[in-house]
């Protein structure tokens, strides 16, 4: 199965540069934010299907509906994960490491699973985390590539394209990992 390399991840948002202008929907409070959230989910779904050609076309109504619905569906997990972080955080020093562990090794893969399946239950399919530990070396590389891409796009904020490029590619490597390893 084809793997997304770092160069492809970097070039992805620039293959259809006009798509970067979709970030301007952020300027429309709440409605634009939901639309961008839905658009981000659509981007992840393209990657899960192995479609790395270019940013998908932005369809405001479709993205808005998806973003709003997925936001509502994510509330139970948000409450649960806050509860878990509070419980783990009560343990001195170990609490920080536990929260970091959950943030790096559990939440991202469950989020991609949620984006793919669009069900509340999919956020709680902890069995999907097994793929992370079965392919730990590859997963760590995915995290490092994701961090490096974020740093590069952060630096590119100076020329403004770093903002949309970073927003639209933040889950690119995680979605690719999910596509290749999660059953």
C-alpha positions in Angstrom: 0.0 0.0 0.0 1.4 3.4 -1.0 2.7 5.5 1.9 2.6 9.3 2.0 6.1 10.6 2.3 7.0 13.9 3.9 7.5 15.7 0.6 4.1 14.6 -0.6 2.5 15.8 2.6 4.2 19.2 2.2 3.2 19.6 -1.4 -0.4 18.4 -0.9 -2.1 21.7 -0.1 -0.3 23.5 -2.9 -1.4 21.1 -5.7 -4.6 23.2 -5.9 -3.5 26.5 -4.4 -6.9 28.1 -4.8 -8.2 25.6 -2.2 -6.0 27.4 0.4 -8.4 30.4 0.2 -11.1 28.2 1.9 -9.4 29.2 5.2 -11.1 32.6 4.8 -14.3 30.9 5.9 -12.7 31.2 9.4 -13.6 34.9 9.3 -17.3 34.0 9.4 -17.8 33.2 13.1 -19.3 29.9 14.1 -20.9 29.0 10.7 -17.6 29.3 8.9 -15.8 27.4 11.7 -18.3 24.5 11.4 -17.8 24.5 7.6 -14.0 24.4 8.0 -14.4 21.5 10.5 -16.5 19.6 8.1 -14.0 20.4 5.3 -11.2 19.1 7.4 -13.1 15.8 8.0 -13.6 15.5 4.2 -9.9 15.9 3.6 -9.2 13.1 6.1 -11.7 10.9 4.4 -10.0 11.5 1.1 -6.7 10.4 2.6 -8.2 7.3 4.2 -9.5 6.3 0.7 -6.0 6.8 -0.7 -6.9 10.0 -2.6 -3.8 12.3 -2.3 -4.2 14.2 -5.5 -5.3 17.6 -4.2 -7.5 19.4 -1.7 -11.1 18.5 -2.4 -13.5 21.1 -3.7 -15.1 23.1 -0.8 -18.9 22.8 -0.7 -20.1 25.2 1.9 -23.5 23.6 2.7 -22.2 20.1 2.8 -19.2 21.0 4.9 -21.3 23.1 7.3 -23.8 20.3 7.8 -21.0 17.7 8.3 -19.1 19.9 10.7 -22.1 20.8 12.8 -23.3 17.2 13.0 -19.8 15.9 13.8 -19.4 18.5 16.5 -22.6 17.4 18.2 -21.5 13.8 17.9 -18.1 14.5 19.4 -19.5 16.1 22.6 -19.8 12.7 24.6 -16.1 11.9 23.8 -15.1 15.4 24.7 -16.7 15.0 28.1 -15.3 11.6 28.6 -11.7 12.6 27.7 -11.9 15.6 30.0 -12.9 13.3 32.8 -10.1 10.9 32.0 -7.5 13.8 31.9 -8.8 15.0 35.3 -8.5 11.6 36.8 -5.1 11.0 35.3 -4.0 14.5 36.3 -4.6 13.8 40.0 -1.6 11.5 40.0 1.5 13.7 40.6 4.1 13.7 37.8 2.6 10.4 36.3 -0.5 12.5 35.5 1.4 14.6 33.0 3.0 11.6 31.4 -0.4 9.8 31.3 -2.1 12.8 29.7 0.7 13.1 27.2 0.5 9.4 26.4 -3.3 9.6 25.9 -2.9 12.8 23.7 -0.3 11.2 21.4 -1.2 7.5 21.2 -5.0 7.3 21.9 -6.9 10.4 20.9 -5.4 10.9 17.4 -6.3 7.4 16.1 -9.7 7.5 17.7 -10.3 10.9 16.1 -9.5 9.5 12.6 -11.7 6.5 13.3 -14.5 8.9 14.3 -14.0 11.0 11.1 -14.1 7.9 9.0 -17.2 6.2 10.5 -19.1 9.4 11.7 -20.6 7.6 14.7 -20.4 8.4 18.4 -19.5 4.8 19.1 -16.5 5.0 16.8 -14.8 7.5 19.2 -14.9 4.8 21.9 -13.6 1.8 19.8 -10.5 1.4 21.9 -9.6 -1.7 20.0 -8.4 0.6 17.2 -5.5 1.7 19.4 -4.0 -1.7 19.1 -2.9 -0.8 15.6 -0.8 2.0 17.1 1.1 -0.4 19.3 1.4 -3.2 16.7 3.1 -0.6 14.5 4.7 1.6 17.1 7.9 2.5 15.2 5.8 3.6 12.1 3.4 5.5 14.4 6.3 7.4 16.1 7.5 8.4 12.6 4.0 9.6 11.7 4.0 11.8 14.9 7.5 13.2 14.1 6.5 13.9 10.4 3.3 15.6 11.7 5.3 17.8 14.1 7.9 18.7 11.4 5.1 19.6 9.0 3.5 21.8 11.6 6.8 23.6 12.3 7.4 24.3 8.6 3.9 25.6 8.1 4.2 27.7 11.3 7.3 29.3 9.8 5.5 29.8 6.6 2.9 32.0 8.4 5.1 34.9 7.5 3.9 34.5 3.9 0.4 33.6 5.0 0.1 30.3 3.2 1.3 28.5 6.3 -2.0 29.1 8.0 -4.3 27.3 5.5 -1.7 24.7 4.6 -1.2 23.8 8.2 -5.0 23.7 8.9 -5.8 21.5 5.9 -2.9 19.0 6.4 -2.8 18.6 10.2 -4.1 15.0 10.0 -2.5 14.0 6.8 0.0 11.5 8.1 -2.4 10.2 10.8 -5.0 9.5 8.2 -2.5 7.7 6.1 -1.4 5.6 9.0 -5.0 4.7 9.7 -5.6 3.8 6.1 -2.6 1.4 6.1 -2.9 -0.2 9.6 -6.3 0.0 11.2 -8.7 -2.7 10.3 
